[in-house]
Amino acid sequence: MRENQAQLAIYGGRPVRASLLPYGLHHLEDDDVKAVVSVLRSAWLTTGPKIEEFEQRFASFVGTKEAVAVNSGTAALHAAMHAIGVGPGDEVIVPALTFVATANSVIFQGAKPVFVDVNPETLLIDPLAVEEKITDRTKAIVAVDYAGQPCDYDSLRYIARKYNLGLIADACHSLGGKYKGRSVGSLADLSTFSFHPVKHITTGEGGMITTDDAKLAQRMRVFRNHGITTEFRQREQRGTWLYEMVDLGYNYRITDFQCALGMSQLRKLPDLVARRQEIARSYDAALSEIPAISSLNKSKEVDHAYHLYVIRLDLSKLQVSRKDIYIALRAEGIGVNVHYLPVYLHPFYIEKFGTGPGLCPVAEAAYEQILSIPIYPKMTRTDVDDVVCGLTKVISAFLRL
Ligand SMILES: *Cc1c(COP(=O)(O)O)cnc(C)c1O
């Protein structure tokens, strides 16, 4: 064994860190806690005034007329699919490299997800590949701002308009980002967000859809409330018990104390994104010195929101596989992760849709090479240095000589 291999934590050497640094972590402070507690002491735990307040502040942050709050990013995607009328017999184009919920939401509506490949440099949905997959059943395109980099929305909007398709931005990675100076959330017909703890801001679980279309927003407000047109508080105010269910909906409501947390978090969002960008700049500089590692390309026309910092391994220069690098880094205390296995390679998709290897070669090849390294606002300078140190240690130990 090479001397530098013997020093690796997997072979009993001293790890870079004593405890594991996660790849993502929420950012909560005392004022966030206070905001939640004050609502817990109020009259409305759910369907109260905080919902609309959060929606209005969120809409004004991204620059849309409407925002609809729901209880997860997945509910946001489902509501968006329903709002634009996706149904049985329809096809919806989704990128291969995303979280399963993006494609699952299409299936919730009885429609079929059609997977398209990604650009090899950015791993974002490839507009040319999108156009090739359009049929007379295609109803919508979902763009995913993978890792936090906004997609090529000018091209996607052009294609959507040309074929009369809905355009949904799954912006769960890119809150706070921009494309050609325009805020994420205002770039598609509907944009969806998640407030899961690893995302830019959190409400525990939660989600939001933004749009300029008041009709779509109204449909989603009914959809999140069992298909009922009024909420309990509105009926109380009007002095009536009568409610009408006009559509089949779900209980996708978010609570008032979550919305209070959301507002408190939203105030910090610019700082939180700036900190992520700062960490990314440190990584950009440090990683360019490490052989066999590269970062994804970033367009000059975007402000990247860095939900993830994804590195690629040049496996031809390494003695071991991505899995071995992953295990070695975790042993060093660097909590790397992999985002994502192409959705259609999950057993459910293989069984239900007969998908399999070969469908999207770029995404499949990328999947073998990618690792997400830790990035979140609470990381200290030492934490960032530890990640670089761990990568340097593990990669140099496994470089082909
Ligand atoms: C997090 C995420 C979702 C789902 O959000 P939840 O709030 O966990 O339901 C959907 N799409 C993408 C790309 C995500 O990262």
The ligand as a Gaussian input file, in Angstrom:
#p B3LYP/6-31G(d) Opt

LIG

0 1
 C      -36.512000      18.924000      -2.547000
 C      -36.990000      18.742000      -3.932000
 C      -38.323000      18.426000      -4.248000
 C      -39.330000      18.002000      -3.230000
 O      -39.513000      18.838000      -2.177000
 P      -40.119000      18.272000      -0.800000
 O      -40.365000      19.545000      -0.043000
 O      -39.089000      17.410000      -0.170000
 O      -41.381000      17.547000      -1.106000
 C      -38.689000      18.390000      -5.586000
 N      -37.811000      18.616000      -6.574000
 C      -36.518000      18.888000      -6.313000
 C      -35.593000      19.134000      -7.460000
 C      -36.061000      18.940000      -4.999000
 O      -34.768000      19.175000      -4.755000

